[in-house]
Amino acid sequence: MKRPQRLESAKSWLETYEGNNVVKAYRKRYGVDHNCAFTELEMLGVPIDPDYRERVLESVAAQAAAKRLQKAERKAEQEWLLGIESDDHFAFIVGYTSGGAPYGLTWEEWEVLEEE
């Protein structure tokens, strides 16, 4: 549903809702994120404690950051296990010169290959 349809549907749903956590129930029923649920419930006249909203949104942001970090760590571990090295300039480091400089496939070359 788009927002206008959700708001119209939620009017009748709110009249019959008897639970304790309206934000959680709204998110589950309409498949929206926390920010959208808070916004739409406020549009419908449901009082939301600003401290509660702030705590929830901070928690959600922290969980998303932790998930991104975990994903990056998992990717780095997989690359290490496969022997794939990369950095800001090289997408795939083949080796190093005797002076210690890396050589291999740059990110620009990698993008060209992906397009083909």
N, C-alpha and C positions, 0 to 999 in steps of 0.2 A: 504494500500500500504506500501511496505517497502521503505526505503530511496532511493535506486537507481531508483525505479519506480516513486517516488514522485519528485525527482530531474529532471528526464526526462520530466515528465508531466508539472512541474512548469516552465520549460524553455518556452514552448509555452504559458502557462497561463500568465506569466509575460509580454510577448510581447503585450497582449491584455488588461492587467489590467490598469484601469484608475482611481482608487479610491485614497483616501488620506492616508489610513493606511494599508500599504502592510502587516505588521506583523499580524494585526488582521484578514485581509482577508485570508492570508495564513493559519493561525490557523484554521479558520472556514472551509475553503475549504478542507484542508487535515487532519483535526482532530488531530492536534499535540499540544503539550504544548508550552509555550512561549520559553523555552530554545531551544527546537528542531527547532522552527520556526526561531529564530535568527540565529542559527548555519547553517541551510540549506539555508536561504536567503543569508547569507554571502558567503556560498559555491557557490551560483549562481551569485555572484558579486554585490549583492544589498548593497549599502552603508548603514550601520546602525550606528547611533550616539551612541558612547559608554556610554554617560551620560543617554540617553534615555533607553538603554538596562539595565543599572544598576538600574535605578529608577523602571522600570517595574518589574524586577526580585525581587527587594526588596519588592515591593508592593505585588507580588504574594506570597512570603514567609510569609509576615505579614498576609495576608488573610488566608493562610493555618494554621498558628499558631493560629489565632483567631478561626478558625473552629475546630481545635483539642481541644482548651480550652472549647469552647461551648459544644462540644460533651462530654467531661469529666464532665463538670458541670451538663449537662442533665442526664448523667448516675448516678452521685452521688445523684442527686435529686430523681431519680426513685428508687434507692436503699434505700434511706432514707424513702421514702413513703411506700415502701414495708417492711421496718424494717430490711433490710439486711445490716449488717455491715461487713467490711473487712479491712485489713491492709496489710502490706508487708509480714507478715507471714501467716495470716489466710485468706482464700478465703471467708469463711462464719463464722462469730463469733456467736456462739450460746448463749453465756453468759459470765459472769465474776465470778471469784472466790471471796470469801469474802475478799481476799487481793487485789482485783482489777485486777488480771491477766486474760486476755481473754482466752477462750477455744472454740474449734470448729474444723472445717474442714480446714486443711492446704492446701496451693496451690499444694503441691506434691500429696496429697490425691485427690484433685479436678481433677488434670490432669489424674490420674489413672481412676477415674470415667468417665471422658470424653472419654477416649480411649475405654472403655467398651461400 
